Structures are given as structure tokens and as C-alpha cells.
């Protein structure tokens, strides 16, 4: 089912907020510093439209523990 313009906007804003902050870590910097300290990870989120569909791309990159 295609999203309306309003739904598309809401989905885009939510994915950006989910990907870079939380209640425990309310800023992008706090999230990045905590993940880097704990796991050496990098996270990213992106949204884009493919035809009539909204695509949410969520990525987490981490270094394997043996390194």
C-alpha cells in the first residue's frame, strides 16, 4: 500500500530520530560515544522513496571481537 505524503514525512522523521537518539542518550553525540565505547560500532539510518514505496535503511557496523 503506497504511503500518503503525510505518512511518508512522518516515517522519514521517525527513522531519523530513532537512529540517532534515545531516552537514555538524548543527543547524536551521546549515542555515538556510548556505542563506540561499548562496541566500537557505527550506526546510520537513511530513508528514501523507491517508486511509491518508502524505504528505511538501518545499518550497524562493528569490529569483530577477535580484532
N, C-alpha and C positions, 0 to 999 in steps of 0.2 A: 504494500500500500504506500503510495507516494506521500511524503510529508508536505504539509502546508508551509508557506513561508514563515509563519509564526513558529511552528514546530521545529523547523529547520534552524531558526535562530536560537530557540531555547536549547536544543540539543547541542549546538555548537558552543554556546556559553557554558553549559554544564560540563561538557567534556574538558573544556579548558580549565575550569575551576577544580574539577576532580583530580586532574593530572598534576596540579601544582600546589595544592594546599589541603589542609585538613583541620579539624578542630584542635588536634594536638600540635600541629605545625602550621600556623596561620599565614605563613608567607612562603614564596617560592624559595627564598634563600634558606629558610629553616628546614624545608623538606629536603632540599639538595644536600645541605650539610649533614643532616641526620642519616640519609641513605648512604652518603659517601663514607661517613664514619663507621656505620654498621656493616656495610656490604661492598663498598666500592662500586656502587651502581649508578646508572644514569637512566632517568625516565624521560619520556616525551609523549605528548599527545597531539594529534592533529585531526582536523575534520575537513572533509571536502565533499563535494557533490559529484556523483557519477550518474549521469543521466538524470533520472528522477529520484534517485536514492541518496540518502545521507550516509557517508562512510565515516566511521570513527576508528582511527588508527592509534592504538595504545602500544607503546614499546618500552621494554625494560631491558637494559643491557647490564651485565655483571661479569666480573672476572671470576673464573673458576677457582675454587679454594686451593687447588694444588699449586697455583702460581702465587 
